[in-house]
Amino acid sequence: QGKLRQDSVYGAIGGWGFRNATEASEALSKMDSGPVKDSGIRGMVSWISRKDPEAALSWATEINNQNEKRKNTLYYGRSWLKKEPEAARQWIQQSTSLSNEVRQILLNQSSRKP
């Protein structure tokens, strides 16, 4: 039942975030931390990253599960660095919500030549 609920929240918040990110963000902000909220965050960032990569990365830092948080912040950080390297680098450098490890990985990868 827990996995089913998480999957349902992932899909519902993801679709809602695509249609109205502000409302979905407000709903997520009111949820208690835990696996269900983490699923909602992952669902939302999967959709909003297409329109607003900064918001996606910012939300990814709110994931409670540390393994999922690391995986998602690296994924959406890399994605944003490919789309808007200067804006992404600046945000990553100034962010207080990224772990030092993730920050260094992203900045080191962004400074490499293709």
N, C-alpha and C positions, 0 to 999 in steps of 0.2 A: 504494500500500500504506500509506503514512503517513496519508493522509486516512481510509482505511478503519479503521485502528487507532484513530485519534483519535475517530472516530464511535462505534466499538464501546466504547471506554472511557467516552465521554460517557454512552451509554445504560446501561452496566453500573453505573458509579458512581452515576449519577443514580437508578436504581431501587433500588440498595443503600442509598443515603442516605435515600430515602423510607422504607424498611423499618427501617433501623438506622443512624442518622446517626453514632453513636459508632464502629461498626466501619468504616464507609466513611471517616470522618475519619482513623482510624488507618491504613488502607490508603493514603490519599492522602498522609499525612505521610511514609510510607516511600518514596514514588516520587521519582525524580530530577526536578528542574525541567526544564521543556521543554514542547513542544506537547502531548504526550500527557497529562501531568499537568494542564496548563491545561484540556484538554478534560474531564478528570475533575472538576476543580473547577467548571467551568461546568455540567456535568451535575448535580452535587450541589446547587449553590446554586439551580438552577432548581426543585428539589423541596423542599429544606428551607426555602426562603424562605416557604413557606406556613405552616409550623409555627413557625419560629424565624428571623425576619428579622435578628436580631442576628448569629447564626451565619452566615447567608448573606452578609451584608456583610463580616464578618470574613474568611470564606474568599475572597470576591472580591478582597480586597486581596492575596491570595497568588498571584494569576495573574502569571506571569512576563512575558508579552507585554504591553507597556505600553499599546498601543491597546485590547486586549481588557480589560485591567485597568481602564482609565479608563471604558470603556463599561459594564462590569459593575458597578463601584462606584457610578457615577452611577445606573444603573437600579435596583439593589437599595437604594441609599440613598434614592432618591425613593420607592420602594415602601414602605419602612419608615416614612418620614416621614409618609406618608398614613395608615398604620395606627396608629402609636404615636408621634405627633410629639414628645412630651416626652422619652421614652426615646431615641428616635433622635437628637434634637438633642444630648442630653447625651453620647451615645457618640461622635457625630461630632466634637464639640468636644474631647473628651479623647483621641481616637484618635491614635496616633503612626504608624499604618500607612497612613493616607490621605494622598495628596499635598495640599499646601496649596491647589492649584488646585481639586481635587475638593471638599475641605472647604468652601472659600468658595462654590463653586457651590451645594452642597447647603444650606448655612446661609442664603445669600441667598434661595434659592427658598423655604425653609421660613418665612422671616420675612415673605413677601408675603402680603397679604390675598387671599382667593379672589375 
